[in-house]
Amino acid sequence: MPLTDLMAAVSTQVLSAADRDSTLLAASRLLACREAGADSLFESLRERERVGSTAIGHGIAIPHGRSATLQQPRGALLRLQQPVDFGTDEPVDLVFAMAVPEHYTHQHLMLLSELAEMFSDPGIRQALRDAPDADALQHIFSNPQQARSG
C-alpha cells in the first residue's frame, strides 16, 4: 500500500533553514491541524531528537513524534536549500517529519520502515533533491516508482 494511503495528509515544502530546530519548527507547522497544534508537535519532534538523531544517512532524517489528539498519521516532506546538522557526521537536506496518534505502535514502526526503504533508493533521493518546488516534491512522494533506480 502506498505511503500516501496510510497518512491523513502529506505536506511538502522547499525551505531555507538555519539549523535542526528551525527545520523541526517548519515541519511541525506543516504537520499541524485543528486537532494537533504546531507547538505540541514541535516539542514531540524535539523530544525524539533528544533521545537520538533521526538522521538515517544519505543526507536524510525522519523526525517523528506522537500526538494524543491525532486520529491518523500526518507527514511533512521538506527539501532544505542548505543542509543542516542533525547531530551526525553527515548534514541533512531531505527531511520527512511524521506525527502519529499516541496509540500507534506497530503502525508507527511500519511507516518508519517503509520511509527508510523508500529513501534508500538513490533515484528517489536524487529526484527529491532535483525537485524545483513543493508540488514536484509531492508528485515524487506520491509516485516513487517513477523515480526508482533500475
C-alpha positions in Angstrom: 0.0 0.0 0.0 1.4 3.4 -0.9 2.6 5.6 2.0 0.2 8.3 0.9 -2.7 6.0 1.5 -1.5 5.4 5.1 -1.4 9.0 6.1 -4.2 11.6 6.5 -2.1 14.2 4.8 1.4 14.7 3.5 2.6 18.3 3.0 5.7 19.4 1.2 8.0 22.4 1.3 11.3 23.6 -0.1 12.8 25.9 2.5 15.9 27.6 3.9 16.5 26.5 7.5 19.3 27.6 9.7 19.5 24.6 12.0 17.7 21.4 13.2 15.3 23.3 15.4 14.2 25.7 12.7 13.7 22.6 10.4 11.6 20.9 13.1 9.6 24.0 13.7 8.8 24.3 9.9 7.9 20.6 9.9 5.6 20.9 12.9 3.7 23.8 11.2 3.2 21.6 8.2 2.1 18.7 10.4 -0.3 20.8 12.4 -4.0 20.5 12.0 -7.0 21.5 14.1 -6.6 18.5 16.5 -2.8 18.9 17.0 -1.2 22.3 17.3 2.3 23.1 16.0 3.7 23.8 19.4 2.9 20.4 20.8 4.2 18.7 17.6 7.4 20.7 17.7 8.0 19.6 21.3 7.3 16.0 20.4 9.7 16.1 17.5 12.4 17.8 19.6 12.0 15.3 22.4 12.5 12.5 20.0 15.7 14.2 18.7 17.0 14.5 22.3 16.8 10.7 22.5 18.9 10.3 19.4 19.3 11.8 16.0 16.7 10.6 13.4 19.2 11.1 10.6 19.4 7.8 8.6 22.3 8.5 6.3 22.5 9.8 2.7 21.5 13.3 4.0 18.1 12.2 5.2 16.3 12.5 8.5 13.0 11.1 9.6 12.0 13.0 12.7 8.8 11.6 14.3 6.6 12.1 17.2 3.3 11.2 18.8 0.2 13.3 19.5 -2.7 12.3 21.7 -5.0 14.4 19.6 -4.3 13.0 16.1 -6.6 10.3 14.7 -4.4 9.4 11.7 -0.7 9.8 10.8 0.5 13.0 9.1 3.7 13.7 7.2 5.8 16.6 6.1 8.4 16.3 3.4 11.0 19.1 3.3 13.9 19.7 1.0 16.3 22.1 2.6 18.1 24.6 0.4 21.2 24.2 2.5 22.0 21.1 4.5 21.7 21.4 8.3 23.4 19.5 11.2 21.2 16.8 12.6 23.7 15.5 15.1 25.6 13.1 12.9 28.6 13.2 10.7 26.6 14.0 7.6 24.4 17.1 7.2 20.7 16.6 6.2 18.9 18.2 3.3 15.9 15.9 3.0 13.5 15.6 5.9 10.4 13.6 6.3 8.7 14.5 9.6 5.9 12.3 10.8 3.4 12.6 13.6 1.3 9.7 14.6 -1.6 9.1 17.1 -0.4 8.3 20.6 -1.8 4.8 20.4 0.1 3.8 17.2 2.9 1.4 18.0 3.2 -1.3 15.3 1.9 1.1 12.6 4.4 3.7 13.6 7.3 1.3 13.1 5.8 0.1 9.8 5.6 3.6 8.5 9.2 4.3 9.5 10.4 1.1 7.8 8.6 2.0 4.6 10.0 5.5 4.6 13.5 4.2 5.2 13.1 1.7 2.4 11.9 4.4 0.0 14.7 6.8 0.9 17.3 4.0 0.5 16.8 4.3 -3.3 19.3 6.7 -4.9 17.0 7.5 -7.8 14.3 8.7 -5.4 16.8 10.7 -3.3 18.1 12.4 -6.4 14.7 13.2 -7.8 13.7 14.8 -4.5 16.9 16.8 -4.5 16.3 18.0 -8.0 12.6 18.9 -7.4 12.2 22.6 -8.1 9.2 23.2 -5.7 6.7 21.7 -3.2 4.4 20.4 -6.0 7.3 18.5 -7.6 8.2 17.0 -4.1 4.6 15.9 -3.6 4.4 14.3 -7.1 7.6 12.3 -6.4 6.5 11.2 -3.0 3.1 10.2 -4.3 4.7 8.3 -7.3 8.1 7.0 -6.1 8.1 4.1 -8.6 8.7 6.7 -11.4 11.9 7.9 -9.7 13.3 4.5 -8.6 16.7 3.4 -9.7 16.8 0.4 -12.1 
